[in-house]
Amino acid sequence: MPTFCTIVSSISLMVFLGLIAFDASPVGVIVIGILVGLVMALQVIVYGMYKFAAFSLRVWRAGATSTVNAVKRFRGFGRGG
């Protein structure tokens, strides 16, 4: 509940300050708002690409390890041991 109240309070303060600034300079608020939105979107995109690359590398390594282990078992199959 405290987190929810903090989020609501922060959003209310941002909206209030944005409306006051919009009253003084509408174009400036729109431009800065768009820039902030783009930066936030880029942050999410970069983080998502990082997580995707890390997951792909983990899958690749697991597949390579499985293949190497399978080859080792197959090579030792005919040795009687």
C-alpha positions in Angstrom: 0.0 0.0 0.0 2.8 2.5 0.7 4.3 1.9 -2.7 0.9 2.5 -4.4 0.4 5.8 -2.4 3.9 6.9 -3.4 3.2 6.2 -7.1 -0.1 8.1 -7.0 1.5 11.0 -5.2 4.4 11.1 -7.7 2.1 11.0 -10.7 -0.1 13.7 -9.2 2.9 16.0 -8.6 4.2 15.4 -12.2 0.8 16.1 -13.7 0.5 19.3 -11.6 3.9 20.6 -12.6 3.3 19.6 -16.2 0.1 21.6 -16.3 1.7 24.6 -14.7 4.6 24.4 -17.2 2.2 23.8 -20.1 0.4 27.1 -19.2 3.7 29.0 -19.6 5.1 27.2 -22.6 3.0 24.5 -24.4 5.4 23.7 -27.1 8.3 23.3 -24.7 6.4 20.9 -22.5 5.3 18.8 -25.5 8.8 18.6 -26.9 10.4 17.7 -23.5 7.6 15.2 -22.9 8.3 13.5 -26.2 12.0 13.4 -25.6 11.5 11.9 -22.1 9.2 9.3 -23.6 11.7 8.4 -26.3 14.5 8.0 -23.8 12.3 5.8 -21.6 11.3 3.7 -24.5 15.0 3.3 -25.6 15.9 2.2 -22.1 13.3 -0.5 -22.2 14.4 -1.6 -25.7 18.1 -1.8 -24.8 17.3 -3.7 -21.6 15.1 -6.1 -23.6 17.9 -6.7 -26.2 20.4 -7.4 -23.4 18.1 -9.9 -21.7 17.4 -11.6 -25.1 21.1 -11.8 -25.9 21.9 -13.3 -22.5 19.1 -15.9 -22.8 20.2 -16.8 -26.3 23.8 -17.3 -25.2 22.6 -19.4 -22.3 20.6 -21.6 -24.6 23.5 -21.8 -27.1 25.9 -22.9 -24.3 23.5 -25.5 -23.0 23.0 -26.9 -26.5 26.8 -27.0 -27.1 27.4 -28.7 -23.7 24.7 -31.3 -24.4 26.2 -32.0 -27.9 29.7 -32.4 -26.5 28.5 -34.8 -23.8 26.5 -36.8 -26.3 29.6 -37.1 -28.5 31.8 -38.2 -25.6 29.2 -40.9 -24.6 29.0 -42.1 -28.2 32.8 -42.4 -28.6 33.0 -44.5 -25.4 30.1 -46.7 -26.4 32.2 -49.4 -28.3 35.0 -49.7 -25.8 33.4 -52.2 -23.6 33.5 -50.1 -20.5 
